[in-house]
Amino acid sequence: MSRAEVADVQEVQAAEEARDVREVRRLWSLGLLRSELGITFRRWRTLALLGVLAAVPILVGVAVKIETSDGSTIGGGEGGGPAFIAQVTNNGLFLVFTALAATLPFFLPMAIGVVAGDSIAGESSAGTLRYLLVAPAGRTRLLLVKYATTITFCLVATLVVAVSALAVGALLFPVGEVTTISGTRISFGEGMLRALLIALAVAASLIGVAALGLFVSTLTSSGIAAMATTVGLLITIQILDQIPQLHAIQPYFFSHYWLSFADLLREPVYWDELVKNLGLQGLYAVVFGSAAWARFGAKDITA
């Protein structure tokens, strides 16, 4: 066999070995993601968080039903309770919008902060982080799996609120055509589609918090400290977002456009603030995701 033929054979073997390594890494990453999702959603803490989120629409729906059982009405908007609450008695579908508006400022972000804050720091405090990094995924893939798990929890938590609210709303109140904020009427089917889009918009509104929590989680080896710091930052940002003197910088806070999902109930839909919100969340995801990657890549893993 000539040298050229030997070189060709070696090149083919090297290519096959590289392909096998990539396949192993890909399969291992998918297996790690499935394992991480299973572990996350089997934890009692996660189930308790989802239970609390599911209970919020029940409490709101029962409170509205009791309050209006004597024929009185509940005012919505400024000073009258969560947005859309005045429409709940006329159409149970509005309980979905009300529940999402009620949980978005605190309950949903807090749950995301707990899961994201514990993602890396929890493994470190439990002594399992070093063993995870021995596998062929590496730090970058592990970080991506952790973030993907947190994003999945964002979606699941939001859908839990929406489904619970839909079930309670249909049980306690009539459902039918939906009157939009613009005063026009749309069919119940289209209203359901808008509700799904709103749930997805709310879930997307939390990816900035998820990235922030992931970054904080790489800064410490204590899961409790990471969760507390993430939730503390979340509360601080929302307080700052309510101070009029800070209006110049408030559009850059990740929570500033959270309630823009209400524009999906206009006819036609107003997209300006929705697009700003998605762009801002994407920016936070890139900035804090990159910071988490840089920190985690340089972190000395001793446990």
N, C-alpha and C positions, 0 to 999 in steps of 0.2 A: 504494500500500500504506500502510495507516494505521500510526501509531506503535506501536500495540498489536501489530499483526501483525509488524512489524519486530522488536519486543522478543521476541516468541514465537520467531521464527526464530533470533535470536541466542542465545536460551536453549537451544534445541534443538541448535544447533551447538556451544555450549560444553559441553553434556552429552555429545555425541558425542565431542568432543575429549578430555574427561576420561576417558571410557570407553576410548578408544583408548590413552591414556597408561597407564591401569591395566593394560590387556591387554598392552602392551609390557613393562611392569615385571614382570608376572606371568610372561610367557613368558621374559623375560631371566633372572629369578630361577631358574626351572626349568632353563634352559639352564646357568646358572652352577652349580647344584647337580649336574647331570649331569657337567659339566666338572670340578668339584672332586672328585667321587667317582672319576672316571676317573684324574685326576692322582694322587690319594692312593693308590689301589690299584695303580697302575702303578709307583710308586716302589720302587726296590730295598730301601730301608730298611723300607718297609711289608711287602713280601714276606718279608724276612728275619725281621721280628717275627712274622709269621704262621707262618713255617716253624719258628721256635723253639717257638711255642705248640703247633703240631701235633706236635712231637717229644717234648714232655713226657709225654703219655699213652703214647707208644711206649716211652719209657725206663722209665716206671713199670710198664707191663704186662710188659715183658721181665724187669725186675728181680723182679717177683712170680713170674713163671713159673719163673725160674732158682732162686729161693729155695725154692719149694715143689716143685721137681721130685723132691726126695728124700723127699717125704712130710711134711716139716715144715710148720708153719703160721706165718703172720705175724700178729702182734698189731696191732690198730688202737686208735684212741682215744688217750688221754693217754700220751705217751712211746712209743707203738708205731707211729708213722707217721701219715700222713694219715687223716682220717676215712673210714670205709667200706672201708679197704684189706683188712681181715680177711675181707670178704665177696666179694672179687674172684674168688678161686679157685672159689667156688661158683656165681657168676653174673657173666659178663663185663659185664653192664649196670652193675654197681657200679663198673667202671673209669671210667665217665662221671662219677659222683659223686666218686670219688676224685681224678680229674684236675682237676675244677673246684675241689675243696677245696684241691688242691696249688698251683694256679696263681693262685687269687684273692688270696692275701695279697701276692704280689709281681709275678709275671710279667704277669698281665693288667693290673693298674693301671699298671705301668711302661710297657707298650705304649701304653695310653691316654694316659698323661702325655706320652710322646714325641710322639704325633700332635697332642694338644691344645696342648701347649706350642709347637709349631712352626706352629700354624695362622695366627696373625697375625704373630708375630715373624719367621717364616720368609719371608713375603711382603715384610716391611719390609726385611730384610737382603738379599733378592734384588733389591730395587728395583722390585718389581711391584705393591706395594700402592697406590701413587698411581694407577696406570693402571686398576686394578680399580675404584677409587672414581669414576673419570670416567664409568663406565657408569651407566645410570639406576637402579641398584638402591639406591645410598646405603649409608651405614655400617651402619644397622640391619639391612637385608636381608643385607648381606655377612656380618655377625656371625652372623646366624641360619643362613646357609648353612654357615659354618664349624662351628658347633655341631652342626647336623644331620649333617654329614659325620663329625664325631667320634663322635656317637651311633651312626651306622651302623657305624663301625669297632668300637665296643663290641660290637654285636650280632654282626658277622661274626667277630671274634676269639673270642668265647665259643662260637659255633657251630663254629668250626674245632677248638677243644679238644674239644667234645662229640662231633663226628663222628669225629675221629681216635680218640678213646677208644672209641667204639662199635665202630668197625671193628677195632681191635686187640683189644678185649675179646671180640668174637664170633669172632675168629680163634684166639685163644690159650686161651679158657676156654668152658665150656658156658654157654648162655643159656636162660632159661625163666622160670618164675614167680618173682616178687620177694618176698622176706620184708622187710616194713617194719620200721622201728625199734620199732614197737609190738608186733611179733611176729606180726602177721597176714600172710596171703599174698594177693597180688594177681596178676592175669594179666600175662603179658609185654607185652601191648598196653597195659594200664593203666600198667605200669612205664615203657614208652616215653613215654607221655603225661606222666608225672611227670618223666621226664628232660628233656623239652622245656620243661615249666614251670620246672624248676630252672635250665636254661640261660637262659631269659628273665629269671628272678629275678636271676641273676648279672649279666647284661647291664645290668639296671636298677640294680643296686648300684653301677655304675660311672659313672652320670651325674653324681654329685657330683664325682668326680675330673675328669671332662670339663669341667665348669663351672669348677672351680678352675684347671685348666690353661689354659683359654681366657682367664680373667682375668689370669693371670700373663703370658700371651702378649701382652696389650695393654700391659704395663708396660715392655717392653724392645723394642729393635730387633734383638736377637740371638737367633736361633732356638735356638742351642746353650745359651745362658744360660737361656732360658725352659724348655727341656726339662729341664735339670739342676736348676733351681729346683723345678719341679713334682715331679720324682722325689724330690728331697731332702725336700720337704714331706711327700710320701706316706710315706717311710720314717720320718720324725720322728713323724708322727701315729700310726703303727702301734707305734712304740716306746713312746710315751706311753700308748697304749691297753693296754699290758701292765704298767704300774706300778700296784701295788695302792693306793698312797697317793692316786692320782688318780681313784679310783672314782666320786667325786661328779660329775666332768665327763666321764667316759669315754662315757656314753650319747649325748653330743653330737658325738663324733668320727665322721666319715663311715664309718670302717671297723668300728665297734663291732658292728653287726648283720650283717656280711657273711655269716657262716656260718649265718645263720638259714634259709637255703634248705634245710637238713637237715630242717626241720619239714614240708616237703612230702612227706617219706617216712614220715610218721606216719599212723596211721589211728585216728581222723579227723585231718585236717591241723590243725596248730596255726598260727593266723594272727596271733597277737599280735605276735611279733617281726618277722614278715614285713611287717606293716603299718607297724610302727615304722621298719623299714629303708627302705621305700618313701617314707614321709613325710619321713624325715631326708634322703634323697637329693633329694627334691623341694625341700626347704628350701635345701639347698646349691646346687641348680641355680638357684633364684630369687635367692638372695643374691649368689652369685658371678656369675651371669648378668647381674644388674642392675649390679653393680660393673663388669663388663667393658663393658657398654653405656655406662655413664656415663664410664668412662675412655676408651673408644675414640671416643665422640662428641666429647670435648674434646681429643683428641690432635692435635697438629700433625703432619700427614703431609708430610714433606719428601722422602721417597724412595719 
